[in-house]
Amino acid sequence: MVRWVKIVGNQYFGFWVLGLVLFALQEIPYMLMPLFHLETNPIMNMTETSAVLDICEKILGSLCIALMTFVIHENAIVFSVSNGREKLFFTLAVVILFANFFGWMLYFTGHQSTFVMMLFIVTMPPLYYAAIGLWRQNTPLAVTGSVFLAVHFFHVLGNLRRMSL
């Protein structure tokens, strides 16, 4: 982990290689998707209902990845779960990631209800980023992940509702 320039308060512009690893972990279902010959794939075949929400969603999702990788707390080390707060939010991030994987397992086996998609596939990635932000004391990531959650949720919900009409 490298800290280059102080941004504000205890936050530094730097590089945290585990941020890329954590991002890649969250993307595993998309990497595996071609191995499954899905009869239907609503998540990948959605019609856009809002160009504004689509742009906001892409910006916020990309910003989460950038903040996770390039914003470092002053006291952060490469990997730590040494105190109660770190243990709590690290555990939360792991549980959220596994919930997301569980949702993808349901999706890949044909359980593609709006409930499954919205709960496990849509809400979990932004919550994962927010939990990582809280674990790493990366306030910009925690806040951005929370905003990303709202935008991502309402954008996908609107797209899915349009598909069902």
N, C-alpha and C positions, 0 to 999 in steps of 0.2 A: 504494500500500500504506500502510495506516495502522496504527500501534500505539497502543492505548488504555491498557491496564492490564497491568502485569507479573503473570504467573500464578505461575511458579516457575522458578528458575534463569535460563536464557536465553530462556524462552518467554513470549510476550506475547499477550494477547487483542487482536485487531485485525481487519483485513479485507484479504484478498488477492484481488482481482478475478480474477486468473488461475486461482484455485482453482475458481471457477464455470465458467470456460472449459474447464478440464481435466475437470471433471465432465461438462459438456455433450458434449465430444468422446467420452467413454466411452459416452455414452448414444445416440450416432448410430444404431447398429443398431436400437435400439428405436423410434427416430423413423422409420426407413426400413421397419420391418416391415410396416406396412399397405400398402406399395407392392407387396409380394410376396404373391401369393395361394398361401400354403403349403397343400399337401394335408394335411400333419400339422404340428403345432406343439407338440411335447411340452413345451418349456420354458414355454410360456404356459398349458398345460393340465394341469399336475401336480396330483395329489392330495396334500394335506398329510399327512405321516406323524407329524409331531411339532410340536405347538403351541409347545412350549418352544423348540425350535430355530428355528422360524419367527419367533418374537418376538425371540430373540437375534440372528438374522440381520438383521432389519429395524433393530434398535437399532444394531448394529455398523456396518451399511452407512451409515445416516444419520449416525452419529458420525464415520465416515471423512470424509464430505462436509463436515460442520461443522468438524472439526479441520483439514482441508485449507484451508478458506476463512477460518477465524477464529483459528487459532493461528499466530503468526509468530515466527520465530527473531529474536533481538536484532539480529544482523548482516545479516539478509536484506534484499535489495533486490527490486524487482518481478520481475526475471528475470536470472538469472546462471548461467553455466556456465563460470566463470573458472578454476577449479582442477580438478585431476584427479579428486577425489571428486565434485564437482558434475557434471563431464562424464560420469563413469561412471554415476551414478545417473539423470541425465537421459536418457542414451542407453538405459539399461535400461528406464526408463518408456516411452520411445518404442517400443522393440522389443516390449515387453509389449502396448502398445496396438495395434500392428500385428498381433501374433499373435492378439489378440482379434478384430480386424477380419477376419483370415484365417479364423478359426473361424466367424464369422458368415457369411462368404461361403460356406463349406462348408455350413453349416446351411441358408441360404437356397436353395442349389442341391440340396437333398434329402439331403445327407450328414449324417444326424442320429443317428449312432451315440452310444452312451453315452461312448465314448472321446473323440470330437470335442467333445461337449457339456461333459464334465468337464474336459478339458485346456484347450480354447480359450475356452469361454464362461463356465465356472464359476470356474476358478482365476485367470484373467488379471485381472479387475477388482480383487480384493483385492491381488494382487501389484502391480498398477499403483498403487494407493493407498500401499502400503508403499514402493515405489520412489520415489514423489513425496515421501513423508515423509523418506526417507534423503537424497534430493537437496536438500530444503529444510531439513535439520537439524531436522525436526519429529518429535521422538522419540515424542510421543503418537500421531501419525498412523502412524508406522512400526509401532509395537506394536499398535495397534488394527487396522491392515490385516492384520497377521499372524494375530491372533486371528480376525478376520473370515474369513480364508482357511479356517481349520480348520472353523469353524461352517458357513460357506457350502458347503464341499465335502461334509461329512458330511450336511448337511440335504438338499441336492439329490440326492446319491447315494442316500440313503434313499427319497426321493420317486420317483426314476427306477426303482429296484429294485421298488418297490411297483407301479409302472405295468406293469412287464414280467411280473408274476405272473399 
